[in-house]
Amino acid sequence: MGDEEMNGGAGSMDSMESRWVFQDEDESEIDEDEDEDQHRTTVMDSEDDEDDDNAEQRLIRTGPRIDSFDVEALEVPGALRNEYEDYSLGRKLVIAFQTLGVVFGDVGTSPLYTFSVMFSKAPINGNEDVLGALSLVLYTLILIPLLKYVLVVLWANDDGEGGTFALYSLICRHAKVSLLPNQLPSDARISSFRLKVPSPELERSLKIKERLEASLTLKKVLLMLVLAGTSMVIADGVVTPAMSVVSAVGGLKVGVEAINQDQVVMISVAFLIILFSVQKFGTSKVGLAVGPALFIWFCSLGVIGIYNIVQYDSSVLRAFNPIHIYYFFKRNSTKAWYSLGGCLLCATGSEAMFADLCYFSVRSVQLTFVCLVLPCLMLGYLGQAAYLMENPSGADQAFFSSIPIGAFWPVFLIANIAALIASRAMTTATFSCVKQSMALGCFPRLKIIHTSRKFMGQIYIPVVNWFLLVVCLVSICSISSIDEIGNAYGIAELGVMMMTTILVTIVMLLIWQINIVVVLSFLVIFLGLELTFFSSVLWSVGDGSWIILVFAIIMFFIMFIWNYGSKLKYETEVKQKLSMDLMRQLGSNLGTIRAPGIGLLYNELVKGIPAIFGHFLTTLPAVHSMVIFVCIKYVPVPVVPQSERFLFRRVCPKSYHIFRCIARYGYKDVRKESHQTFEQLLIESLEKFIRREAQERSLESDGDDGDTDSEDESSCSRVLIAPNGSVYSLGVPLLAEHKESSKPISEASTSDEVRSVPPTDPEISDAEQSIERELSFIRKAKESGVVYLLGHGDIRARKDSWFIKKLIINYFYAFLRKNCRRGIANLSVPHSHLMQVGMTYMV
């Protein structure tokens, strides 16, 4: 199949074109809502579509699918576009400055405190100690930020999106490992859903995929790793500002002898309050302002480093010989091992480079790091080491003590600006990570403000911002020592580094499909290195850095409880959805009065009729003449193109006037359209769907009258996109539901043959009249008004449940739901057009 040439990429799948599919020799699967008189199919559970994977299949050419229509949507203000293409040279230079300000702030300020923390745990007893510590720092810089992150991890991005959840999203697209059962086969037809078909020769990838999909335990372990990494990123957003600002302000003790540590802490608190207050102005505004400042900072590091090497001792260049690392451990043994926690601080900010990648391209980050950031950092450390060879007593403030007297105050000013930039870099990465986790159902809904009209990835989350500030201030006031803050910094940084290493290893095995020796080398080298560092920082966790560890654990449980509760709620809604038998018994009037108008019923189900709709029928005196079930669904891709946003399906026979609309968003997408724009977009999309549906049915001479629920997933149980862009649809064609047993499949499903026999004039006239009647009905319903029907479904644990489950669901999850952002606010629904009904599910 991989060698078969097929026409059309994922982005240009016109439903008027014929397509290649696999026809099951076995019975096909249909949704439980399908009419029972389908002669070829057997009713099966719609939620279990994996049983068909083993069915015998053969490749046939079919007519166009009619179960969905990806509309050519209106351009909504704020719709995503490629933000960095076709820029002038001047604009590219501006973006380069922003790259410095956003991505490299954290790693750029590590010279402020790395040697100070290292030598507080392993005091200098000779020049060999300085060379050993310097060699350790240099090779840590080469191994972790350069080799691991810049050359490997950055390529594991999800269409330009970096971070822990971006890796998880990437894995979810290539294997069904998500615990939330709302995946649809049609999601794979999104053009940004770039699914790569595993090569038949690489059985290892297929086996790993099958093992991940079959094992619930592995799925849970993978989710736990992702949640743990995300909690460490958030903890990093607390400790990075504390470490950077306190270290920078601590330079006052070198310039002004009267300044003590308590005064340094108070000044740092004031700086941090100002820093978090300006976060709302966004990355583009602040990043443009501080980008040149950070450029000056890196240049200052390089110049001061060269000056100190020439002025004091050029023999520090011998530190590039790794033998000095062995001598350092031989001389200091246990103390050298303790100092590893301080050494790691030179690599802090590596994860921020990956998490902040969504703002810039991989190439720009790589070139900037290799050509500017890494050389300047190395020169800065070499210069500090040269100074300490002559002045070992200045180790407690190695950076500021090594600055030439005449340049002290200008460099002090630039250092403080750089520290504020570093704090912003990690805070920005935290915002991005929280938004991704919210979109994938692992974090309570919060208000998100988009700070730039041009760059949609630039966001600000007020609740997270002020929460980080409070915890940061508490940490500074309770852990005043720079060594203890550095240890807490190492715990947070190493936690997310180890999670990233494991997830990237899975990406290598499952997606990149590279040689197993390379994968094992990556895992053993970097995970072993990080575990060694982690053992060092954990040994000192009792010094006060435990506060950050406890904070990370709290964030982990918040995300776990939210994901667990959301999963239970969705599964319960799936089990309690209304049956088609009940809908048939109610009739087209649904057992009540159909008032003119359109009712948009928001729910989370992607299949079936939600139970909350039955609650509306029994609660309200009338129901709208047209009902559309709207599901806002986030799919595991960064961006869903606007032209592929909506997926329409008909529910029940035509006389019921009930449709389903699945509005699909990526975790990076922005929903900024007003309710008027959304309504206009939805209605126009529905009209296009009806025209396309009628047009396609008219091309099928043996088609039925279309009065069945077209929510049949048998049309496309799986769609894969090959590396060459060809589209492979694995499943049973939708047109198999039509009564065509009297004709061979190939004849009925070849669209070219069908098109060659135009329908008669009476048929055309009847079809046109049917379309016009339905479109006229929609327009009249639209003129009568659109009402938003919101059902608030809460869950409670059953009385016979375990105590822990009652505690989690009835108290913790209920508390989070009560205090998170409600669906009304997320949807921007006007209260005058709103109707709400509450419903409680027992789980």
MIBA-839704 format. One record per residue (C-alpha): x, z, y. Coordinates in steps of 0.1 Angstrom, whole numbers, plus 5000, padded with zeros to 4 digits. Example, Ala and Ser with C-alpha at 12.3 -4.5 7.8 and 13.67 -1.06 7.14 Angstrom:
BEGIN
512350784955
513750714989
END
This chain:
BEGIN
500050005000
502950085023
504049715023
500649575030
500349415064
497349525084
496049425118
495349665146
496849995156
495150315161
494550265197
492749925193
490349975164
487449775176
484449865155
483449495156
486449405134
486449435097
488649695081
490349765048
489250075029
489650224994
486350204975
485950484950
485050374915
483550724911
480450834930
480850864967
480451174987
477751215014
476751485038
474051715027
471851595056
471751235041
468351105029
467851174993
466750814984
470250674986
470550504952
474350504949
475250854959
474951214947
474351494971
477451714974
478651994996
479751835029
482352105035
484252015003
485751665006
488951734987
487451664953
487351294960
491051274965
491651234928
488950964923
490050614913
490150384942
490550014949
491249834982
488349624996
487549465029
484449595046
482349545076
482649755107
481950125106
478850245125
479050615122
480850665155
481750485187
484750585207
483450505242
485250335269
484750635291
484750655329
487950755345
487551125352
489551285380
492551445364
492551225334
495951225317
498350945322
502050885316
503451095343
507050995344
507050625340
507850365367
509350615391
511850515418
515350645417
514550895445
511651025425
513751065394
516351265413
513551495425
512351545389
515951615379
516051905404
512752025390
514252015355
516952255367
514452485383
512052495354
513952445322
517452585327
516852885349
516853135320
519953015302
521752965335
521653325345
523153465313
526653495329
525253775350
524954025321
526453885289
529954035292
528754355308
526454425278
529054325252
531854535266
529554835270
529254835232
532854735224
535154855252
538254645261
541354785244
543554485251
543654115260
542854025224
539454185227
538653975258
539753655239
537653745209
534553825229
535053505249
535453295217
532353455203
530353355234
531653005235
530752925199
527353095203
526752855232
527752565211
525852655180
522552775193
521652615226
523552295220
523552215183
520252375173
517952335203
519352045224
520351815195
517751915168
514752125179
513951925210
513151625188
510551835169
508251815199
504651725195
504351405217
506451575244
504951925240
507252205229
506852555217
505752745186
502152625186
503252265192
505252285160
502252435142
500052155156
502451895144
502452045109
498652075109
498351695115
500451615085
498951875061
495552045060
496952395067
494652505095
492452805084
489552695107
487452445086
486352215115
488551915107
486951575106
488351265091
487551085123
490151305141
492851095124
491550785142
492650925176
495550705187
497751015196
497151145161
500250965149
500051035113
502950905092
502250815056
504850975033
506950725015
506250704977
509950744971
510051084988
508051284962
509451604978
507351555009
504251484989
504751784967
505252014998
502151875014
500051924983
501452284979
500652375015
497152235013
496352394979
497652744986
495652975009
498453225008
500952975022
498452875050
498153235060
501953295059
502452995081
499853115106
501453465105
504853305114
503353115142
501553415156
504653625153
506753365172
504053335199
503953715204
507753715208
507453435234
504953655254
507353955250
510153735262
508053665293
508154035300
511754115294
513353805309
512253885345
513354245340
516854155327
517553875351
516354045383
517954385376
521254225367
521254015399
520254305421
522854525404
525554325422
524754535452
526654825435
529854605438
529254495474
527954825487
529355145472
526455365484
523955185462
522955355430
520955255399
517655405411
517855195443
518654885423
515454945402
513254985433
514654665449
514054485416
510454605414
509854465449
511454135439
509354105408
506054175427
506953885450
507953665421
504653705402
502653665434
504053315440
503453195405
500053065416
501652795437
502752605406
505752445391
505952135413
505852325446
508152615436
510352405412
511052155439
512152435463
514352615438
515852315420
518552255445
519252625446
519852625409
522052325412
524152515437
524252805413
525652605384
528252445408
529152795419
529652905383
531952615377
533952645409
534453025406
535352985369
538052725377
539352955406
539653255383
541353065355
543952935380
544253265398
544453505369
545253385334
544853035321
545653155286
541953215281
541652855270
543052975237
539553115230
538452775218
540352865186
537753045165
540553265149
540153505178
536653585165
538153705133
540753915152
537954065174
536054185143
539254305126
540154515156
536754655164
534754635131
531454825137
531754805175
532154435173
529054405152
527154615178
528354375205
526654085188
523454185205
525154135239
526753815228
523353665220
522353705256
524453395264
521953185245
518853335259
516653075275
517152835246
513552875235
512452835271
514052485271
511852395242
508652565254
508952405289
509652065274
506051945282
507151905318
510051665312
511451415287
513751505258
516551275271
516451425306
516851775292
519551675268
521651495294
521251765321
522352035296
525351845282
526551705315
525951995339
524652315324
526952365294
530252285312
529352505341
528352795318
531552765298
533652755330
531853065343
532653265311
536253145310
536653255346
535153605339
537453645309
540453545330
539653805355
539054075328
542553995313
544054135346
541254375355
539654525323
538154805344
535654565360
533754495327
530654685337
529954425364
532054145351
530453865370
530254015405
533654175402
535253835394
533853675426
536453615453
535853855482
535153585508
532453425487
530753745474
527653755496
526753385494
527153395457
525153715455
522253545474
522353245451
522553465420
519353655430
517553325437
518753195403
517453515386
514053465401
514053105389
514953225354
512053465354
509753185364
511052965336
510053205309
506753295326
505852925328
506752895291
504453185284
501553025302
502052705282
502252885249
499053095257
497152775266
498152605233
497152915213
493752925231
493052555223
493852615186
491652915184
494253185182
493853355216
490853485236
489553245262
491053295297
490853135331
493352855335
494252715369
495952375371
498452385399
499252015402
496951715405
499751485393
501351685365
498551815343
500752035322
501552265351
499252565348
498752925359
496853195340
496053475364
495253745338
498453675318
500453665350
499354005362
499454155328
503154045324
503954195358
502454535349
504254555315
507454425332
507354705358
506654965332
509654845312
512054855341
510955195351
511155335316
514355145305
516555155336
519855085317
520854725317
522254775281
518854885268
517054605286
519554365271
518854495236
515054445241
515854105254
517754025222
514854145200
512353915217
514653615219
515753645182
512153685170
511053355184
514353185174
513853275138
510253155137
511352825153
514052775127
511552815099
508952585114
511452315122
512652335086
509152265075
508951975099
512251835085
510851855049
507251745056
507551495085
511151385091
511751355053
515551385056
518051465030
517551805014
521251895019
520851855057
517652065057
519252345037
522352335059
520252375090
518252655075
521152855060
523452815090
521052895118
518753145101
521753325087
523353335121
520153465138
519553725111
523053855117
522353885154
518954045146
520554315124
522754415154
519854445179
517554625155
520254895149
519854995185
516054975187
515755345192
517455335226
514255235244
513954865235
511254965210
508754935239
509154555238
508854545200
505554745202
504254515229
504954215207
503154375178
500154445200
500054075211
500353975174
497354175164
495254045194
495853695183
495353775146
492053955152
490753675174
491653405149
490153605120
486953675138
486553315150
487153185115
484453425100
482053325127
482452955121
482252985084
479053185087
477552925111
478352655085
476652845057
473452915078
472952565093
469452415090
468752185061
467351825065
464351925043
463252165070
463651905097
461551655077
458851925072
458751985110
458351625118
459551435148
457851685172
459951965155
456852175151
456552225188
455952045221
458551785231
458851815269
460451525289
464251575295
467551605277
468751925261
472451965256
472852225229
476452355228
477752475195
480952475175
479652295144
481051945138
478451885110
474951975103
472252135125
473252475138
471152775130
470952855167
468752545171
466152705149
466353015171
465652795201
462652635184
461152975176
461953125210
461152855235
457552725240
458752365240
461852165233
463251855251
462251505242
465951425235
468351675220
472151625218
474251875199
477451895219
480652025202
483652085224
486452045198
490152085202
492151875178
495851935169
497251675193
498551735228
496251475244
493151275234
492950955254
489950945276
488750625259
488550815226
487151135239
483551115225
482351075190
478551005187
476351015156
472651005150
471051305135
467651255117
465550935120
465250755153
461850905161
463451245164
465751145192
468451385181
472151305184
475451475179
478351435204
481751575196
483851585227
487451595215
490251745235
493951805229
495552135236
497251995267
494051815280
492451925312
488651965315
488151935352
485151715354
482051855371
478851885351
477351575369
480351365359
480151495324
476451415321
476951065335
479851005312
477951135282
474750935289
476650605294
478550675263
475350735243
473850405256
477050215245
476850385211
473150275207
473949915217
476949905194
475050055165
472249805168
474649515172
476549615141
473449675120
472149335130
475249185115
474349335081
471549135067
470949385039
471049695062
468249935062
466250045093
468850305103
466650605101
469050815082
471351075094
474550885100
476551195099
477951075067
481551145062
481850915032
482750625056
486150765062
487251065042
490851005053
492450765078
496250735079
498450555104
501550405089
504950405106
504350035116
501050125133
498849985106
495650185099
494750285064
491250415058
491050615026
487450665015
484150495009
482850255035
479750375054
477950055046
477950155010
474850365019
472950045025
470849904996
473049624985
473149664948
471949314943
475049174959
478749204951
480549454973
483049214986
480348974998
478349235016
481349405032
483149095046
482249085082
483448715086
480948605061
478148805076
478948665111
478748305098
475048345091
473348435124
470048625121
466748445129
465148455164
462348705154
464948945141
466948925174
463848975194
462749285174
466249425177
466449375214
463049535219
464049825198
467249875218
465349845251
462750095241
465350355231
467450295262
464350325284
463450645266
466950785274
466750685311
463350855315
464651165298
467651165321
465451135351
463451435340
466551645340
469351775318
469352135306
472252315289
471152515259
473752785251
473552995221
475653305221
476453385184
477853725178
479053865145
478754205129
480254325096
477754395068
477154765059
478754725026
481954585041
485354755040
486055005067
488954795080
486754495083
484054685102
486754825125
488254485132
484954285136
482554545152
485054695176
488254505182
486854155180
483654255198
485754405226
487854085229
484653865230
483054085256
486054075279
487153715274
485953415295
482453315284
481452965275
479452925306
482552955328
484552725306
481852455307
481252485345
477452495338
475152545368
472952845362
469852655374
470252415345
471052675319
469052835291
470653095268
469653255235
471553515216
471953545178
473853785156
475353685123
476153935095
479553855079
END
